[in-house]
Amino acid sequence: RLVYVAEGVYDRGGSRTNRIEAKRVVDLIAEHFRIHGMQRGLGVITLNLAQEEMVLEEWERRKQTEPELAAFAGEQGNEPFFIKALEKVQGDERDHIIITIGYGRDKSGGNIPLNFGPINQQGGERRLNVAVTRARYQTTVVGSFLPHELDLARLTTGSEGVRRLQEYLEYARNGGRFSEV
């Protein structure tokens, strides 16, 4: 599924994070634990290291205001909850995965930059594949733009990863079904 965060803003020139999107991810983490408790494992994958830190910061803040959530973040069990940047995900599988894109429009609200960290690099489609195949039951993608808003005509690198990201976002938006052609 795709969770669209219309008000999300990517701080391109500064922190390289999207705080509003990170807060929405933390809402989804809290919702998951309230519904499933420890019965279903959860992991969060970010597309860059700065967004990983932002989600961790927001999660720590939430646990301060809602201490009952802290019990779910412990290291107990075979598959502890994690928040990791894509570069750190190596074979980690969970029942549910939340992927936060983090990137998007800056505060001026112009075009969406087509830079998605490791997804843009050579073999980025394989890195994306790592992220989208970690969930046993459900993947939730959180993003501050919709798939059709990516203007691939502006793509100068020919990055297959960015093309695949757009396709995957459309797939998630359609509830795990491909669009009719």
Steps between C-alpha positions, in 0.01 A plus 500: 500500500602859445456763771518845342624785719387803297650752741843330511801721427851380420774722647733457203755769582507439874431187700412286193193374690124519488382551859129499415537166322705364794220595739248317281726192502506513880119522499497180293749331734281584801190381314672171412597431862153590628339259254753215494709540813797264473300246295617645168856620442563849362787672326543848356725565200607850401662597170779699664696513824376848595136387478585196713624737772189718465263203540703376799483848655122522449455145638698589814287814541179297466615245758550785748139612463358147469718280724287190434657492150852462641441132581461421131835646405707269717738236372282211616396225264654350189412796281533828688350819361746700289539834326779485240621681193490294181880470502478308831223255407654161433257212507283655772145372454197588707127434477440867423737753346459874475711671234535876530610676182599821683581684178255735336423865438690762692323785681466696172272218377657474155601192304588184684875444469578162347771416751409202719835410654607140437206448264667739250831318496604226262302193605252716693216280381659213696518715815133589453423130460667434836268751666176387338554128564558512878134461610328167546147647516489870421719783376388856563676771300485850644571782258445871455418477131290281274648275230380710206676805647842355415597654168724229360561710186730711723700192600851550362669196652280239335463349847300180482454527877298822476283354223435193715425721801228678302354164392508368856330812637222453245474132596473596870246771422286237325504280810756253366362475149650614173312762298301388201680591177 
